[in-house]
């Protein structure tokens, strides 16, 4: 079911103003409420305020969202002297892992501040004043302590979750499917309300090579780029296959083990194949590396493949429809997709909601970036805004060990837990 757009927001004026080279970190501009962000290596977009939103669930959800955005852009009077990706009208989006079953959210901010190649700009909707909007959102309270943290199991306790992994391996060995991604959640409650600015700043500082994001209370630092569209050019970073970090010689041993692991390379190949086969009908010049690189992050390493393509001339498919075509990949679901999705519903014991779904932004030209909502948490608003729900998942294939997979989820949880701790 799609949410209706109010009459008051059917038309709007949007103005983009260049601000020149500025060094103020984008994330420090955010207010405590309604933070929207997509930032990597200090560049990207942040936004706040809300002039419109669209919530949608059910068959064809992303097609409906694309039509809503196209209609809104057609009714918008835009003044954009820059004309670069992310300037002019922008919508931030957090899409459900299963858009037919759960709600996807699209938010049009009142204010967006962007930075690309050192150029900074502000885009405002309606009567907002850009100088006032930018200057009055300094998060001085972002570093305030949130006190002690209390953790609780989510849908499944560790022992039960390991049992689900063992059952998945049994099904895979019996030939029912090749791979399935099983996730678990973890609940945390703080003594004082959780400030999203504090979490975003810490995530960006520790993981500068990931995409730090926030949309509708879901925030994190994802290392996986699902799809970027710039004109007709398409880019993706596919991740699958993970190893923990260690100290000294042990870290080198773990890195070498990942590079040589037949299990991890098989898991990675499923993810790359599922993505490229879904994208292939829309593109020419698909470029896929023969062998993945190793992406090293502070807490884990991943096998990573950067995929590039050019959308066919004349193909009218927009970015949201392309995202719908390639999601979910085997990196977050499994292979074959229908069987893996069915097994996830059977064994995971939870509703993923927007976890592992596409998250990012789209502008009026059709350019945009969507990652997968990984290494993330959902601030629930429970207990006066003191509670968050953390997520982590693992790709299960032949040879997966339940205890080792449990340890991998702990390593992935650690990315967000470090941002929570004083």
C-alpha positions as CSV (number, residue, x, y, z in Angstrom):
1,X,0.0,0.0,0.0
2,X,1.3,3.4,-0.9
3,X,1.0,6.5,1.2
4,X,-0.7,9.5,-0.4
5,X,1.1,12.8,-1.0
6,X,-0.6,15.7,0.6
7,X,-1.9,18.6,-1.4
8,X,0.4,21.0,0.5
9,X,3.5,19.3,-0.8
10,X,2.5,18.7,-4.4
11,X,4.4,21.7,-5.7
12,X,7.6,23.2,-4.4
13,X,10.5,25.5,-5.2
14,X,14.0,24.1,-4.6
15,X,17.1,26.3,-4.7
16,X,20.7,25.1,-4.8
17,X,23.4,27.6,-3.8
18,X,27.2,27.0,-4.1
19,X,29.1,27.5,-0.9
20,X,32.6,27.2,-2.3
21,X,35.3,25.1,-0.6
22,X,34.5,24.5,3.0
23,X,36.1,22.2,5.5
24,X,33.3,21.8,8.0
25,X,32.6,18.1,8.3
26,X,29.2,17.4,6.8
27,X,28.0,15.2,9.7
28,X,28.6,18.0,12.2
29,X,25.9,20.0,10.6
30,X,23.1,17.5,11.4
31,X,20.5,18.2,14.1
32,X,19.5,15.6,16.7
33,X,16.2,14.9,15.1
34,X,15.5,13.7,11.6
35,X,19.1,13.2,10.5
36,X,19.6,12.1,6.9
37,X,23.1,11.2,5.7
38,X,25.1,9.5,3.0
39,X,28.8,10.3,3.5
40,X,32.1,8.7,2.6
41,X,35.6,10.2,3.0
42,X,34.1,13.5,4.0
43,X,32.0,13.9,0.8
44,X,28.3,13.1,0.1
45,X,25.0,14.5,1.3
46,X,23.4,15.3,4.7
47,X,19.9,16.6,5.1
48,X,17.2,17.5,7.7
49,X,13.7,18.7,7.9
50,X,11.0,17.1,5.9
51,X,8.8,18.6,3.1
52,X,7.5,15.4,1.8
53,X,7.6,11.6,2.3
54,X,6.4,8.5,0.6
55,X,5.9,5.1,2.3
56,X,5.1,2.1,0.2
57,X,4.6,-1.7,0.7
58,X,3.5,-4.4,-1.7
59,X,4.0,-5.6,-5.2
60,X,5.7,-3.1,-7.5
61,X,6.7,-0.9,-4.5
62,X,9.8,0.6,-6.2
63,X,8.0,1.2,-9.4
64,X,5.4,3.2,-7.5
65,X,8.1,5.1,-5.6
66,X,9.8,5.9,-8.9
67,X,6.5,7.3,-10.3
68,X,5.9,9.3,-7.2
69,X,9.4,10.9,-7.4
70,X,9.1,11.6,-11.1
71,X,5.8,13.3,-10.5
72,X,7.1,15.3,-7.7
73,X,10.2,16.4,-9.7
74,X,7.9,17.4,-12.6
75,X,5.9,19.7,-10.2
76,X,9.1,21.2,-8.6
77,X,10.5,24.5,-9.7
78,X,14.3,23.9,-9.4
79,X,17.0,26.5,-9.5
80,X,20.3,24.5,-9.7
81,X,23.3,26.2,-11.2
82,X,25.7,23.3,-10.3
83,X,23.9,20.4,-12.0
84,X,26.1,17.8,-10.4
85,X,25.0,14.5,-8.9
86,X,23.2,15.3,-5.6
87,X,22.4,19.0,-6.3
88,X,18.9,20.2,-6.9
89,X,15.9,18.1,-5.6
90,X,17.0,15.0,-3.7
91,X,15.1,12.2,-1.9
92,X,16.7,10.0,0.7
93,X,15.5,6.4,0.7
94,X,15.6,3.4,3.0
95,X,14.1,0.4,1.2
96,X,12.9,-2.8,2.9
97,X,14.8,-6.0,2.5
98,X,11.5,-7.4,1.1
99,X,9.7,-4.4,-0.4
100,X,6.5,-6.5,-0.9
101,X,6.3,-7.4,2.8
102,X,7.7,-4.5,4.7
103,X,7.6,-0.7,4.4
104,X,10.1,1.4,2.4
105,X,10.5,5.0,3.3
106,X,11.4,8.0,1.0
107,X,12.0,11.4,2.6
108,X,12.4,14.7,0.9
109,X,14.4,17.0,3.2
110,X,13.9,20.7,3.7
111,X,17.7,21.3,3.7
112,X,20.4,19.3,2.0
113,X,24.1,20.1,2.2
114,X,26.3,18.3,-0.3
115,X,30.0,18.1,-1.1
116,X,31.7,16.6,-4.2
117,X,35.3,17.0,-5.3
118,X,35.8,19.7,-2.7
119,X,32.8,21.8,-3.9
120,X,30.1,22.4,-1.2
121,X,26.5,23.5,-1.8
122,X,23.2,23.8,0.1
123,X,19.8,23.0,-1.4
124,X,16.7,24.3,0.3
125,X,13.0,23.7,-0.3
126,X,10.4,26.3,0.0
127,X,11.1,29.4,2.2
128,X,14.0,28.0,4.3
129,X,17.0,30.3,4.5
130,X,20.2,28.4,3.6
131,X,22.6,30.4,5.8
132,X,20.4,30.0,8.9
133,X,19.7,26.3,8.1
134,X,23.4,25.5,7.9
135,X,24.7,27.7,10.8
136,X,22.1,26.7,13.5
137,X,22.6,22.9,13.5
138,X,25.9,22.5,15.3
139,X,25.7,19.3,17.4
140,X,27.4,20.4,20.5
141,X,25.7,17.7,22.6
142,X,26.8,14.9,20.3
143,X,29.7,13.8,22.5
144,X,27.5,13.6,25.6
145,X,27.8,10.3,27.4
146,X,24.9,7.8,27.0
147,X,26.0,5.9,30.1
148,X,25.9,2.2,30.6
149,X,24.7,-0.2,28.0
150,X,22.6,-3.3,28.6
151,X,22.4,-5.9,25.9
152,X,19.7,-8.5,25.3
153,X,19.2,-11.3,22.7
154,X,17.0,-10.4,19.8
155,X,14.8,-12.9,18.0
156,X,17.1,-15.9,18.6
157,X,19.6,-16.5,21.3
158,X,23.1,-17.6,20.1
159,X,22.6,-21.3,20.7
160,X,19.3,-21.3,18.8
161,X,20.8,-19.3,16.0
162,X,23.7,-21.7,15.6
163,X,21.1,-24.5,15.3
164,X,19.5,-22.5,12.4
165,X,22.9,-22.3,10.7
166,X,23.4,-26.1,11.1
167,X,20.0,-26.7,9.6
168,X,20.9,-24.4,6.7
169,X,24.1,-26.3,6.1
170,X,22.2,-29.5,6.1
171,X,19.8,-28.2,3.4
172,X,22.6,-26.9,1.3
173,X,24.5,-30.3,1.5
174,X,21.2,-32.0,0.5
175,X,21.1,-29.9,-2.7
176,X,18.2,-27.7,-1.8
177,X,20.2,-24.5,-2.5
178,X,23.7,-23.2,-2.8
179,X,23.9,-20.4,-0.3
180,X,21.7,-18.6,2.3
181,X,22.5,-15.5,4.3
182,X,21.3,-15.8,7.9
183,X,21.2,-12.7,10.1
184,X,20.6,-12.1,13.8
185,X,19.7,-9.1,15.9
186,X,20.8,-7.8,19.2
187,X,19.0,-5.3,21.4
188,X,20.8,-2.6,23.4
189,X,19.5,-0.1,25.9
190,X,21.4,2.9,27.1
191,X,21.1,4.9,30.3
192,X,20.3,8.1,28.3
193,X,18.8,8.8,24.9
194,X,20.9,7.8,21.9
195,X,22.0,10.8,19.8
196,X,22.4,9.8,16.1
197,X,25.0,12.5,15.6
198,X,27.3,10.9,18.1
199,X,26.9,7.5,16.4
200,X,27.4,8.8,12.9
201,X,30.5,10.8,13.7
202,X,32.1,7.8,15.4
203,X,31.3,5.5,12.6
204,X,32.7,7.8,10.0
205,X,35.8,8.4,12.0
206,X,36.5,4.7,12.4
207,X,35.3,3.5,9.0
208,X,36.1,6.3,6.5
209,X,36.1,4.0,3.5
210,X,32.5,2.9,4.1
211,X,29.3,4.8,3.4
212,X,28.0,6.3,6.6
213,X,24.2,6.6,6.3
214,X,21.1,7.6,8.2
215,X,17.5,7.5,7.0
216,X,14.4,7.3,9.2
217,X,16.2,6.0,12.3
218,X,18.3,3.4,10.5
219,X,21.9,4.3,10.6
220,X,25.2,2.6,10.0
221,X,28.4,2.4,8.0
222,X,28.1,0.0,5.0
223,X,31.0,-1.3,3.1
224,X,28.8,-2.5,0.2
225,X,27.7,-0.3,-2.7
226,X,24.7,-1.9,-4.4
227,X,24.4,0.6,-7.3
228,X,25.6,4.0,-8.2
229,X,24.2,5.8,-11.3
230,X,26.0,8.8,-12.8
231,X,24.5,9.6,-16.2
232,X,24.5,6.2,-18.0
233,X,27.5,4.9,-15.9
234,X,26.7,2.2,-13.2
235,X,29.1,1.1,-10.5
236,X,28.8,-1.4,-7.7
237,X,31.0,-3.0,-5.0
238,X,30.0,-6.6,-4.3
239,X,31.2,-8.0,-1.0
240,X,31.0,-11.6,0.2
241,X,33.5,-13.7,2.1
242,X,34.7,-12.4,5.5
243,X,37.5,-13.0,7.9
244,X,38.1,-11.4,11.3
245,X,41.1,-9.2,12.1
246,X,43.9,-10.2,14.4
247,X,47.1,-8.8,15.9
248,X,50.6,-8.9,14.3
249,X,51.4,-12.1,12.6
250,X,48.0,-13.5,13.3
251,X,46.4,-10.7,11.3
252,X,48.6,-11.6,8.3
253,X,47.6,-15.3,8.7
254,X,43.9,-14.4,8.7
255,X,44.3,-12.2,5.6
256,X,46.2,-15.0,3.7
257,X,43.5,-17.5,4.8
258,X,40.8,-15.3,3.3
259,X,42.6,-15.0,0.0
260,X,43.1,-18.7,-0.2
261,X,39.7,-19.9,1.2
262,X,37.8,-21.9,-1.4
263,X,34.6,-21.6,0.8
264,X,34.8,-17.8,0.9
265,X,35.6,-17.5,-2.8
266,X,32.6,-19.7,-3.6
267,X,30.4,-17.5,-1.5
268,X,31.7,-14.5,-3.2
269,X,31.2,-15.9,-6.7
270,X,27.5,-16.5,-5.9
271,X,27.1,-12.9,-5.0
272,X,28.9,-11.5,-8.1
273,X,27.0,-13.9,-10.4
274,X,23.6,-13.0,-9.0
275,X,24.3,-9.3,-9.3
276,X,25.7,-9.3,-12.8
277,X,23.1,-11.6,-14.2
278,X,20.3,-9.3,-12.9
279,X,22.0,-6.2,-14.3
280,X,23.0,-7.6,-17.6
281,X,19.7,-7.0,-19.5
282,X,20.1,-3.3,-18.9
283,X,23.7,-2.6,-19.8
284,X,26.6,-2.8,-22.2
285,X,30.3,-3.1,-21.4
286,X,29.9,-5.0,-18.1
287,X,33.3,-5.1,-16.4
288,X,33.9,-7.7,-13.7
289,X,37.3,-8.5,-12.1
290,X,38.6,-12.0,-12.6
291,X,39.5,-12.3,-9.0
292,X,38.2,-10.3,-6.0
293,X,40.4,-7.9,-4.0
294,X,40.6,-8.0,-0.2
295,X,39.0,-5.1,1.5
296,X,40.5,-4.4,4.9
297,X,38.4,-2.6,7.5
298,X,39.3,-2.1,11.2
299,X,37.2,-5.0,12.4
300,X,37.0,-7.5,9.5
301,X,38.2,-8.2,5.9
302,X,36.0,-8.9,2.9
303,X,36.5,-10.3,-0.5
304,X,35.4,-7.4,-2.8
305,X,34.7,-7.0,-6.5
306,X,34.1,-3.6,-8.1
307,X,31.8,-4.0,-11.0
308,X,31.3,-1.3,-13.7
309,X,28.8,-1.0,-16.6
310,X,27.1,1.4,-18.9
311,X,23.4,1.5,-19.2
312,X,22.2,1.0,-22.7
313,X,21.4,4.1,-24.7
314,X,17.7,4.5,-24.9
315,X,17.0,2.2,-22.0
316,X,14.4,4.1,-19.9
317,X,14.9,2.2,-16.7
318,X,15.5,4.5,-13.7
319,X,17.8,3.9,-10.8
320,X,15.0,2.8,-8.4
321,X,13.8,0.2,-11.0
322,X,17.4,-1.0,-11.5
323,X,17.8,-1.3,-7.7
324,X,14.7,-3.4,-7.7
325,X,16.0,-5.6,-10.4
326,X,19.3,-6.4,-8.7
327,X,18.1,-6.6,-5.1
328,X,18.4,-8.9,-3.3
329,X,21.7,-10.3,-4.4
330,X,23.2,-13.4,-3.0
331,X,25.4,-11.2,-0.8
332,X,22.4,-10.6,1.5
333,X,19.9,-13.3,0.5
334,X,21.5,-16.4,-1.1
335,X,21.3,-18.5,-4.2
336,X,18.9,-19.4,-5.8
337,X,17.2,-16.3,-4.5
338,X,13.6,-17.7,-4.1
339,X,14.8,-20.7,-2.1
340,X,17.2,-18.7,0.0
341,X,14.4,-16.1,0.8
342,X,12.1,-18.9,1.8
343,X,14.7,-20.4,4.1
344,X,15.4,-17.0,5.7
345,X,11.7,-16.7,6.5
346,X,11.7,-20.2,8.0
347,X,14.9,-20.0,10.1
348,X,15.7,-16.4,11.0
349,X,12.8,-15.9,13.3
350,X,12.7,-12.1,12.8
351,X,11.4,-9.4,10.4
352,X,14.5,-7.8,8.8
353,X,12.5,-4.7,8.0
354,X,14.9,-2.3,6.3
355,X,18.1,-4.1,7.4
356,X,20.0,-5.4,4.4
357,X,17.8,-3.4,2.1
358,X,19.0,-0.7,-0.3
359,X,19.7,2.7,1.4
360,X,20.8,5.9,-0.2
361,X,19.6,8.9,-2.3
362,X,18.3,9.9,-5.7
363,X,18.2,13.2,-7.5
364,X,15.9,14.7,-10.1
365,X,18.3,13.8,-12.9
366,X,18.1,10.1,-12.0
367,X,21.6,10.0,-10.5
368,X,22.1,8.5,-7.1
369,X,23.8,6.0,-4.9
370,X,22.4,3.0,-3.0
371,X,24.3,0.8,-0.6
372,X,23.0,-2.1,1.4
373,X,22.0,-1.3,5.0
374,X,24.7,-3.4,6.7
375,X,26.7,-2.7,9.9
376,X,23.8,-0.8,11.1
377,X,21.2,-0.4,13.9
378,X,17.7,0.9,14.0
379,X,17.0,3.5,16.8
380,X,13.6,2.3,17.9
381,X,12.4,5.2,20.1
382,X,11.7,2.6,22.9
383,X,12.4,3.6,26.5
384,X,12.5,7.3,25.6
385,X,14.9,6.9,22.6
386,X,17.4,4.8,24.6
387,X,17.1,1.6,22.6
388,X,18.6,0.3,19.4
389,X,18.3,-2.9,17.4
390,X,21.6,-4.1,15.9
391,X,21.9,-6.4,13.0
392,X,24.6,-8.8,11.6
393,X,24.5,-11.6,9.0
394,X,26.6,-14.3,7.5
395,X,26.7,-16.1,4.2
396,X,26.1,-19.9,4.8
397,X,27.5,-22.4,2.2
398,X,28.8,-25.9,2.3
399,X,31.5,-26.1,5.0
400,X,30.1,-23.3,7.1
401,X,30.7,-23.9,10.8
402,X,27.9,-22.5,13.1
403,X,30.3,-21.4,15.9
404,X,32.6,-19.7,13.4
405,X,29.6,-17.9,11.8
406,X,28.4,-16.8,15.2
407,X,31.9,-15.3,15.8
408,X,31.6,-13.5,12.5
409,X,28.3,-11.9,13.6
410,X,30.1,-10.7,16.8
411,X,32.8,-9.1,14.7
412,X,30.2,-7.3,12.6
413,X,28.2,-6.2,15.6
414,X,31.5,-4.7,17.0
415,X,31.5,-2.0,14.3
416,X,28.3,-0.4,15.8
417,X,29.1,-1.4,19.4
418,X,32.3,0.7,19.2
419,X,30.2,3.7,18.3
420,X,27.9,3.2,21.3
421,X,30.7,2.9,23.9
422,X,32.0,5.9,25.8
